[in-house]
Amino acid sequence: MAYGPILDSLFVGSFNADLEQLGSSARIAITNLSSCGDVFELLDDEGQFITLLPRSADPDVTAAAYKLYGQGLNRGLRAGEDLAWSKLRHLIGVAAAGD
């Protein structure tokens, strides 16, 4: 069975440097969420946990996963914002009609 590189601080530093070279604001970190040692944490640009990825994932795949996460997050925020404005317009319309 082939194993990827040892997941240590040197690996994390090198991987994060590769992500930066790709223009990604994603970062990885060693995790304590799993005891198997074959995964690392994907973090957002604020250092918040997103998901676990296998240590065999390369920086290109990790950057792509982070980009997809960001797109999904933004779409979700816009959908929530649209719903809130719709409800507000409805409430204003109801209040104006009741005057």
C-alpha positions as CSV (number, residue, x, y, z in Angstrom):
1,M,0.0,0.0,0.0
2,A,1.5,3.4,-1.0
3,Y,1.3,6.2,1.4
4,G,1.6,10.0,0.8
5,P,4.1,12.2,2.6
6,I,4.3,12.3,6.3
7,L,1.7,14.8,7.6
8,D,3.8,17.1,9.8
9,S,4.4,20.9,10.1
10,L,6.9,20.8,7.3
11,F,4.4,19.2,5.0
12,V,1.7,21.7,6.0
13,G,4.0,24.7,5.5
14,S,5.1,23.5,2.1
15,F,1.5,22.7,1.1
16,N,0.2,26.1,2.2
17,A,3.0,27.8,0.3
18,D,1.9,25.9,-2.8
19,L,-1.7,27.0,-2.2
20,E,-0.5,30.6,-2.0
21,Q,1.4,30.3,-5.3
22,L,-1.8,29.1,-6.9
23,G,-3.5,32.3,-5.7
24,S,-5.8,30.4,-3.2
25,S,-6.5,31.8,0.2
26,A,-7.3,28.3,1.5
27,R,-4.9,26.8,4.1
28,I,-4.5,23.4,5.6
29,A,-3.7,22.2,9.1
30,I,-2.9,19.0,10.9
31,T,-6.2,17.7,12.4
32,N,-7.0,16.2,15.7
33,L,-10.5,15.3,14.5
34,S,-9.2,11.9,13.2
35,S,-6.8,9.5,14.7
36,C,-5.9,7.7,11.5
37,G,-3.4,10.4,10.4
38,D,-4.2,10.2,6.7
39,V,-6.3,13.4,6.5
40,F,-5.8,17.1,7.1
41,E,-8.1,20.0,7.7
42,L,-9.0,22.5,5.0
43,L,-9.4,25.9,6.4
44,D,-10.9,29.1,5.0
45,D,-9.1,32.4,4.8
46,E,-10.1,33.2,8.4
47,G,-8.7,29.9,9.7
48,Q,-12.1,28.3,10.2
49,F,-12.6,24.5,9.6
50,I,-14.3,23.6,6.3
51,T,-13.7,19.8,5.9
52,L,-11.2,17.0,6.1
53,L,-9.3,16.1,2.9
54,P,-7.0,13.0,2.4
55,R,-3.3,13.6,2.6
56,S,-3.0,12.4,-1.0
57,A,-4.9,15.5,-2.2
58,D,-2.6,17.8,-4.0
59,P,-2.6,21.7,-3.8
60,D,-4.4,22.0,-7.2
61,V,-7.3,19.8,-6.1
62,T,-7.4,21.5,-2.7
63,A,-7.5,24.9,-4.3
64,A,-10.3,23.8,-6.6
65,A,-12.3,22.3,-3.6
66,Y,-11.9,25.6,-1.8
67,K,-13.1,27.6,-4.8
68,L,-16.2,25.4,-5.1
69,Y,-16.9,25.8,-1.4
70,G,-16.7,29.6,-1.8
71,Q,-19.0,29.6,-4.8
72,G,-21.6,27.5,-2.9
73,L,-21.3,29.7,0.2
74,N,-21.8,32.9,-1.9
75,R,-24.8,31.4,-3.6
76,G,-26.3,30.4,-0.3
77,L,-25.8,33.9,1.1
78,R,-27.4,35.5,-1.9
79,A,-30.4,33.2,-1.7
80,G,-30.9,34.1,1.9
81,E,-30.5,37.7,1.2
82,D,-33.1,37.6,-1.6
83,L,-35.5,35.8,0.7
84,A,-35.0,38.4,3.4
85,W,-35.7,41.3,1.0
86,S,-38.7,39.5,-0.4
87,K,-40.2,39.1,3.0
88,L,-39.4,42.7,3.8
89,R,-41.1,43.9,0.6
90,H,-44.1,41.8,1.5
91,L,-44.3,43.2,5.0
92,I,-44.0,46.8,3.7
93,G,-46.7,46.1,1.1
94,V,-49.0,44.6,3.7
95,A,-48.4,47.6,6.1
96,A,-49.0,50.1,3.3
97,A,-52.2,48.4,2.3
98,G,-53.5,48.4,5.8
99,D,-53.2,52.2,6.3
